[in-house]
Amino acid sequence: MNMRRLIPRLLVLLALIATAAWTVLHRDQISLASLEAEVRSLGFWAPAAYVSLFAAATLAFVPGLIFALAGGALFGPVWGSLWNLLGATIGSSFAFLIARYLAGDLVARKAGGWLGRLIEGVDAEGWRFVAFVRLVPLFPFNLSNYALGLTRIPFLQYVVASVICMVPGAVAYTWLGYAGRGALAG
């Protein structure tokens, strides 16, 4: 790979590592209360800021549960579900594209043996594999976004399957945040 292609990829990778490292170092400052205070202070722009924060947090490996619960607590079950789904979709789509940009070609060329067969199987299943990963809570959301970017699953299939299959989880966790807020308020 020539330097003109390598340097931008390294910069993206370093930015991603720096963001994840910052998140780990400041994990005690990431809480539902601080997120709520910041987002509520933005008034009309709160939904856009919330969706942007959710997307960025997805890239930085922040647990999505914090945002899913916050969406319900901040915006209610309907709007919260919509904003949660939008933030998760944008974040997962960017993670998919970053992984594909950084290492998709390398993995396609170098994968052999059992890894090559695994990737071929995932590629053959396409959207069905994405649906499986989204519907089974066994797979870590943030990590699977990047891992799926290393496959040859078409981007549109990935996004459509992700959106459809993330709806049940988004609605459930949003409602839980909404109900939890109500329970705490008495």
C-alpha positions in Angstrom: 0.0 0.0 0.0 1.4 3.4 -0.9 1.8 6.3 1.5 -1.0 8.4 0.0 -3.5 5.7 1.0 -1.8 4.6 4.2 -1.5 8.0 6.0 -5.3 8.9 5.9 -6.1 5.4 7.2 -3.6 5.7 10.0 -5.0 9.1 10.9 -8.6 7.7 11.1 -7.3 4.8 13.2 -5.4 7.1 15.6 -8.5 9.4 15.9 -10.6 6.3 16.7 -8.1 5.0 19.3 -7.8 8.5 20.9 -11.5 8.8 21.2 -11.9 5.3 22.7 -9.0 6.1 25.1 -10.6 9.4 26.2 -13.8 7.5 26.8 -12.1 4.9 29.0 -10.2 7.6 31.0 -13.4 9.7 31.5 -15.8 6.8 32.0 -16.8 8.1 35.5 -18.0 11.3 34.0 -20.3 9.6 31.5 -23.6 9.2 33.4 -27.3 9.5 32.7 -27.5 12.6 34.9 -24.6 14.4 33.2 -26.0 13.5 29.7 -29.4 14.7 30.7 -28.1 18.0 32.0 -26.1 18.7 28.9 -28.8 17.7 26.4 -31.7 19.5 28.2 -29.7 22.7 28.2 -29.8 22.8 24.4 -33.5 23.4 24.2 -34.7 23.1 20.6 -31.4 21.5 19.5 -31.5 18.8 22.1 -32.7 16.0 19.8 -30.0 16.7 17.2 -27.3 16.9 19.9 -28.5 13.7 21.5 -28.5 11.8 18.2 -25.0 13.1 17.4 -23.7 12.2 20.9 -25.3 8.7 20.5 -23.6 8.2 17.1 -20.2 9.4 18.4 -20.5 7.2 21.5 -21.2 4.2 19.3 -17.9 4.9 17.6 -16.1 5.3 20.9 -17.4 2.0 22.4 -19.5 3.7 25.0 -22.2 1.3 26.1 -25.4 2.0 24.2 -27.5 1.2 27.2 -26.7 4.5 28.7 -28.1 6.3 25.7 -31.0 4.0 25.2 -32.2 4.6 28.7 -31.5 8.3 28.5 -33.5 8.6 25.3 -36.6 7.3 27.1 -36.0 9.5 30.2 -35.4 12.6 28.1 -37.8 12.3 25.2 -40.4 9.8 26.2 -41.1 6.4 24.7 -42.1 7.5 21.2 -39.6 10.3 20.4 -37.0 8.6 22.5 -37.3 5.4 20.5 -37.0 7.4 17.2 -33.9 9.4 18.4 -32.3 6.2 19.9 -32.8 4.3 16.6 -31.5 7.2 14.6 -28.4 7.7 16.8 -27.6 3.9 16.8 -28.1 3.6 13.1 -25.8 6.6 12.3 -23.1 5.4 14.7 -23.2 1.8 13.5 -23.1 2.9 9.9 -20.1 5.1 10.4 -18.4 2.3 12.4 -19.1 -0.2 9.5 -17.7 2.3 7.0 -14.6 3.1 9.0 -13.8 -0.6 9.4 -14.3 -1.2 5.7 -12.1 1.8 4.8 -9.4 1.0 7.3 -9.0 -2.8 6.8 -11.7 -4.2 4.6 -9.4 -4.8 1.6 -6.6 -6.2 3.9 -8.9 -8.7 5.5 -10.3 -9.8 2.2 -6.8 -10.4 0.8 -5.3 -12.0 3.9 -8.1 -14.0 5.3 -7.5 -17.7 4.8 -8.3 -20.9 6.6 -11.1 -20.9 9.0 -11.3 -17.1 9.1 -11.7 -17.0 5.3 -14.4 -19.6 5.5 -16.2 -17.7 8.3 -16.1 -14.5 6.3 -17.3 -16.2 3.2 -20.2 -17.7 5.2 -21.1 -14.3 6.6 -20.9 -12.7 3.2 -23.2 -15.4 1.7 -25.8 -14.8 4.4 -25.6 -10.9 4.0 -28.6 -9.2 5.6 -29.7 -12.4 7.4 -26.5 -12.5 9.3 -26.8 -8.8 10.2 -30.4 -9.5 11.4 -29.1 -12.4 13.5 -26.4 -10.3 15.1 -28.9 -7.5 15.9 -31.6 -9.7 17.3 -29.4 -11.8 19.5 -28.2 -9.7 22.5 -25.1 -12.0 22.8 -23.1 -10.0 20.3 -21.7 -6.7 21.6 -23.2 -3.9 19.6 -20.2 -1.6 19.2 -17.8 -4.4 18.3 -20.2 -6.0 15.8 -20.5 -2.8 13.9 -16.8 -2.8 13.2 -16.6 -6.5 12.6 -19.4 -6.5 10.0 -17.5 -3.7 8.2 -14.7 -6.2 7.5 -17.0 -8.4 5.5 -18.3 -7.9 2.0 -21.9 -7.4 3.1 -23.3 -4.5 1.0 -23.7 -1.3 2.9 -27.4 -0.8 2.0 -28.2 -4.4 3.2 -26.3 -3.7 6.4 -28.2 -0.5 7.1 -31.7 -1.7 6.3 -31.3 -5.0 8.3 -29.8 -3.0 11.2 -32.6 -0.5 11.3 -35.3 -3.1 11.1 -33.8 -5.4 13.6 -32.7 -2.7 16.1 -36.3 -1.5 16.5 -37.3 -4.1 19.2 -34.3 -3.3 21.4 -34.6 0.4 20.9 -38.2 0.4 21.9 -37.7 -1.9 24.9 -34.7 0.0 26.3 -36.3 3.4 25.6 -39.5 2.4 27.4 -37.4 1.1 30.3 -35.7 4.5 30.6 -39.0 6.2 30.4 -40.6 3.9 33.0 -37.6 4.1 35.2 -37.7 7.9 35.2 -41.4 7.7 36.1 -40.7 5.3 38.9 -38.0 7.4 40.4 -40.2 10.5 40.2 -42.9 8.6 42.2 
